[in-house]
Amino acid sequence: MVQKIRSFVIENYLFGEENKLGNDDSFMESGIIDSTGILELVRFLEATFGIKVADEELIPDNLDSISKIVAFLEKKLHSSPAAGSAPSLQSTRR
């Protein structure tokens, strides 16, 4: 999960300069991603991890660093049986 997000950010916003990004670096404070970039990031997260990000979830606490995104995704994936890998977990339990 971390590597997928990291790769997306590096390829789309840092143009391959991997050494410029720590997992806890704020995207907004460091100027890596602006408000338009956040929308692209959300589309990537939704498509890649099978989640839906609600408007009220578009806050820095959820999306302003790789670490925050991972924590947000883990919470979303574990709380929603229809998201991410949860359906396969449920189907294996039956």
LINMOGI-V526884 format. One record per pair of residues at least 6 apart in sequence whose C-alpha atoms are under 6 Angstrom apart, sorted by sequence separation. I is the first residue (numbers start at 1). J is the second residue. D is the distance in Angstrom with one decimal. If there is no record, write none. Layout:
I J D
I J D
//
This chain:
10 16 5.3
27 33 5.3
46 52 5.6
62 68 5.3
63 69 5.0
77 83 5.6
62 69 5.6
77 84 5.6
10 18 5.9
62 72 5.4
51 83 5.3
50 83 5.4
50 84 4.9
49 84 5.2
27 64 5.3
26 64 5.3
27 65 5.7
26 65 5.0
25 65 5.7
24 65 5.5
23 66 4.9
24 67 5.6
23 67 5.4
//
